[in-house]
Amino acid sequence: MTALLIALVIALAAALAALAVLHFRPRVQRPTPSRARGGERILFPFIAGALSRRALDAALRLASAEEATVVPIFLARVPLHLPLDAPLPRQSGLAIPLQEAIEQRAAAFDVPVDARIERGRTYRHALRTAIAHERYSRIVIAAAAHGHRGFDPDDVAWLLDHAPGEIVVLRPSKEDRLGPPPRRRTRRRRRSDSAKTTRPPDRELAGRP
């Protein structure tokens, strides 16, 4: 009995010692993972010649604060004599540089961009198609003002009546237009003096001994 009692006491003491070590061992704080970007999307419809820097910056600031994605949508107007899916090279040539300018500006805000091109017979028709197909929580648009092309009061009123979610309308200033990024100029290769000397000789000189 005495030996058994001693063994139980030793086992109990060892268990208490192990619990004490676990209790007083310092905890290692693991770094909390950064928050993943949310699934919020902010629509930014615009038309050719009416890309407002002020409205774009407002959309980018909201997206940065809410960890959302900005969806710039270029609204392309298709003439009635063409089918809706007809190629539009001129408008595509306008849309791509403007979307590049948006992506460059969004990079400064560390905001992802998911660019789109939406077609319609009118800008309102293209806008109606965009809000019907896209998933979003907010729309940011630039109104027409100070000779700046944009959405007129009728389009804004229609949007308020038909588009779900929050709508932010900004009035651009007189000098608020954001253009496409400058193209890289290719430097013309100048003809050096050595190139001139390596030019094939004239026939008259070639015929001399």
Backbone torsions as a table, in degrees:
resi	resn	phi	psi	omega
1	MET	NA	-42.3	-177.8
2	THR	-63.8	-42.1	179.3
3	ALA	-64.8	-39.6	178.8
4	LEU	-65.7	-39.9	178.9
5	LEU	-65.4	-40.0	178.8
6	ILE	-64.0	-40.3	179.6
7	ALA	-64.2	-40.4	177.7
8	LEU	-64.6	-40.4	179.2
9	VAL	-64.0	-41.0	179.8
10	ILE	-65.1	-41.7	179.3
11	ALA	-64.7	-40.3	179.0
12	LEU	-65.9	-39.6	178.9
13	ALA	-64.9	-39.5	178.8
14	ALA	-65.7	-39.5	178.7
15	ALA	-65.5	-41.3	178.4
16	LEU	-64.9	-37.2	178.7
17	ALA	-65.6	-40.6	178.9
18	ALA	-65.2	-40.9	177.2
19	LEU	-63.7	-38.2	179.5
20	ALA	-64.4	-41.2	179.0
21	VAL	-63.5	-43.1	179.5
22	LEU	-66.2	-35.0	-177.1
23	HIS	-71.9	-39.1	-175.6
24	PHE	-95.6	2.3	177.8
25	ARG	-71.7	130.7	-178.6
26	PRO	-64.6	138.3	-179.6
27	ARG	-84.3	137.0	177.2
28	VAL	-90.1	121.6	-179.1
29	GLN	-83.7	119.2	177.2
30	ARG	-82.3	140.7	178.1
31	PRO	-64.6	134.0	179.8
32	THR	-73.1	132.9	-179.3
33	PRO	-66.6	144.8	178.5
34	SER	-64.6	149.6	-177.6
35	ARG	-67.2	132.1	177.1
36	ALA	-72.1	149.5	-179.3
37	ARG	-64.2	132.8	-175.7
38	GLY	-70.4	177.0	-178.5
39	GLY	-92.7	9.7	-179.8
40	GLU	-69.2	145.5	179.5
41	ARG	-133.3	136.4	-179.6
42	ILE	-116.9	118.4	178.1
43	LEU	-79.2	138.8	177.0
44	PHE	-132.4	82.2	179.0
45	PRO	-74.5	143.2	176.4
46	PHE	-152.9	162.5	-179.9
47	ILE	-122.1	167.3	-178.1
48	ALA	-62.8	135.0	179.5
49	GLY	77.5	9.7	-177.1
50	ALA	-139.5	39.8	176.8
51	LEU	-86.7	105.0	-176.1
52	SER	-86.9	124.6	177.3
53	ARG	-66.7	-37.8	-178.9
54	ARG	-65.2	-44.7	179.4
55	ALA	-67.4	-39.3	178.7
56	LEU	-63.8	-43.9	179.2
57	ASP	-63.1	-36.1	177.4
58	ALA	-63.5	-43.6	178.3
59	ALA	-64.3	-39.2	-179.4
60	LEU	-69.8	-37.9	178.1
61	ARG	-66.4	-41.4	176.7
62	LEU	-62.8	-42.9	-180.0
63	ALA	-65.6	-37.5	178.9
64	SER	-66.4	-40.6	-179.4
65	ALA	-70.6	-34.6	-176.1
66	GLU	-99.8	4.1	-177.4
67	GLU	53.0	49.2	-177.7
68	ALA	-109.8	174.2	177.4
69	THR	-108.1	134.6	176.4
70	VAL	-90.3	132.6	-179.2
71	VAL	-115.3	88.5	176.4
72	PRO	-73.4	128.5	-176.9
73	ILE	-120.6	113.3	174.9
74	PHE	-81.9	121.5	-178.6
75	LEU	-91.6	114.2	-178.0
76	ALA	-103.2	128.3	180.0
77	ARG	-95.4	123.8	-177.2
78	VAL	-102.6	126.2	179.0
79	PRO	-61.6	155.7	-176.3
80	LEU	-65.5	-27.7	-177.9
81	HIS	-80.3	-1.0	178.7
82	LEU	-115.8	148.1	173.4
83	PRO	-68.6	157.2	-176.2
84	LEU	-62.5	-28.1	-178.7
85	ASP	-95.9	16.4	-179.3
86	ALA	-70.4	148.3	176.4
87	PRO	-62.7	139.6	179.7
88	LEU	-127.4	76.3	-174.3
89	PRO	-64.0	-36.5	-178.6
90	ARG	-66.2	-45.8	-179.6
91	GLN	-71.6	-31.8	175.0
92	SER	-65.0	-38.2	177.0
93	GLY	-65.6	-24.9	175.3
94	LEU	-84.5	-36.6	-174.3
95	ALA	-70.9	-43.3	-173.7
96	ILE	-63.0	-47.6	178.1
97	PRO	-63.5	-35.8	179.1
98	LEU	-68.0	-38.8	177.1
99	GLN	-67.1	-32.3	175.0
100	GLU	-65.6	-39.1	177.1
101	ALA	-63.9	-38.5	178.1
102	ILE	-65.1	-43.2	-179.0
103	GLU	-64.3	-38.6	178.4
104	GLN	-65.6	-40.8	179.3
105	ARG	-70.8	-35.1	178.9
106	ALA	-67.5	-29.3	179.5
107	ALA	-63.7	-32.3	178.3
108	ALA	-68.3	-25.8	177.6
109	PHE	-94.4	-2.3	-177.2
110	ASP	57.4	47.2	-178.1
111	VAL	-118.0	129.7	177.3
112	PRO	-72.9	152.2	-176.6
113	VAL	-127.8	138.5	176.5
114	ASP	-129.1	87.2	-171.1
115	ALA	-75.0	149.9	-179.4
116	ARG	-139.8	159.2	169.0
117	ILE	-129.0	124.0	-178.6
118	GLU	-119.1	135.4	-177.7
119	ARG	-100.6	156.3	175.7
120	GLY	-173.8	162.2	177.6
121	ARG	-70.0	-31.3	173.7
122	THR	-132.6	169.7	177.8
123	TYR	-63.3	-35.7	179.0
124	ARG	-68.1	-38.7	177.1
125	HIS	-61.4	-44.8	177.8
126	ALA	-64.7	-37.4	178.7
127	LEU	-67.8	-38.7	177.5
128	ARG	-62.5	-41.8	178.1
129	THR	-64.6	-38.6	-178.3
130	ALA	-65.2	-47.4	-177.2
131	ILE	-72.0	-19.9	177.3
132	ALA	-79.3	-29.8	-174.8
133	HIS	-97.7	-28.6	-172.2
134	GLU	-91.8	150.3	173.1
135	ARG	-98.9	127.2	-175.1
136	TYR	-158.7	166.3	175.6
137	SER	-118.1	-15.0	-176.5
138	ARG	-154.8	149.3	175.8
139	ILE	-122.1	133.2	175.6
140	VAL	-120.1	124.2	-179.6
141	ILE	-133.9	161.0	175.9
142	ALA	-108.4	127.4	178.6
143	ALA	-80.2	159.3	176.7
144	ALA	-78.4	124.6	-179.5
145	ALA	-164.0	151.6	176.7
146	HIS	55.7	38.8	-179.3
147	GLY	73.7	6.9	179.3
148	HIS	-90.4	125.7	179.6
149	ARG	-67.5	146.3	-179.6
150	GLY	176.9	-153.8	-179.5
151	PHE	-90.3	125.6	-177.9
152	ASP	-78.4	172.0	-177.6
153	PRO	-57.0	-34.5	179.0
154	ASP	-66.4	-40.1	178.2
155	ASP	-66.4	-39.3	178.9
156	VAL	-64.9	-43.1	179.6
157	ALA	-64.8	-40.7	177.6
158	TRP	-62.6	-41.2	-179.4
159	LEU	-63.7	-41.4	179.1
160	LEU	-64.1	-30.6	-178.6
161	ASP	-83.1	-28.2	-169.9
162	HIS	-115.6	-22.1	-175.3
163	ALA	-92.3	129.5	174.8
164	PRO	-76.2	169.7	178.5
165	GLY	82.8	-177.7	-179.7
166	GLU	-82.8	146.3	-179.1
167	ILE	-127.9	126.0	178.9
168	VAL	-114.0	121.3	179.9
169	VAL	-114.8	125.3	179.1
170	LEU	-118.1	141.5	176.7
171	ARG	-96.6	117.7	-177.2
172	PRO	-71.2	157.5	176.0
173	SER	-84.6	-178.1	-176.9
174	LYS	-67.5	-36.9	-179.3
175	GLU	-115.2	74.2	-172.6
176	ASP	-128.2	5.1	-173.6
177	ARG	-81.0	133.0	177.0
178	LEU	-104.9	119.0	-178.1
179	GLY	-96.1	177.1	179.2
180	PRO	-68.9	158.2	178.7
181	PRO	-64.9	148.6	-179.4
182	PRO	-64.9	141.1	179.0
183	ARG	-77.7	147.2	177.3
184	ARG	-76.0	125.6	179.8
185	ARG	-83.9	129.3	177.3
186	THR	-85.0	123.7	-178.7
187	ARG	-73.4	128.4	179.1
188	ARG	-72.1	139.1	-178.3
189	ARG	-78.9	119.8	-179.8
190	ARG	-82.9	145.7	179.2
191	ARG	-83.6	119.1	-178.1
192	SER	-82.1	171.7	179.3
193	ASP	-64.8	-34.8	179.8
194	SER	-65.9	-34.7	178.0
195	ALA	-66.2	-34.7	178.9
196	LYS	-66.4	-37.7	-178.2
197	THR	-71.5	-26.3	-179.8
198	THR	-86.1	1.3	178.5
199	ARG	-66.9	141.2	179.9
200	PRO	-55.1	135.0	-177.7
201	PRO	-66.3	157.7	177.1
202	ASP	-67.2	161.3	-178.0
203	ARG	-62.7	-37.9	-177.8
204	GLU	-63.0	-43.7	179.2
205	LEU	-70.9	-33.3	-177.8
206	ALA	-69.3	-25.5	-176.6
207	GLY	-83.2	-10.8	179.1
208	ARG	-78.9	149.5	179.2
209	PRO	-75.1	NA	NA
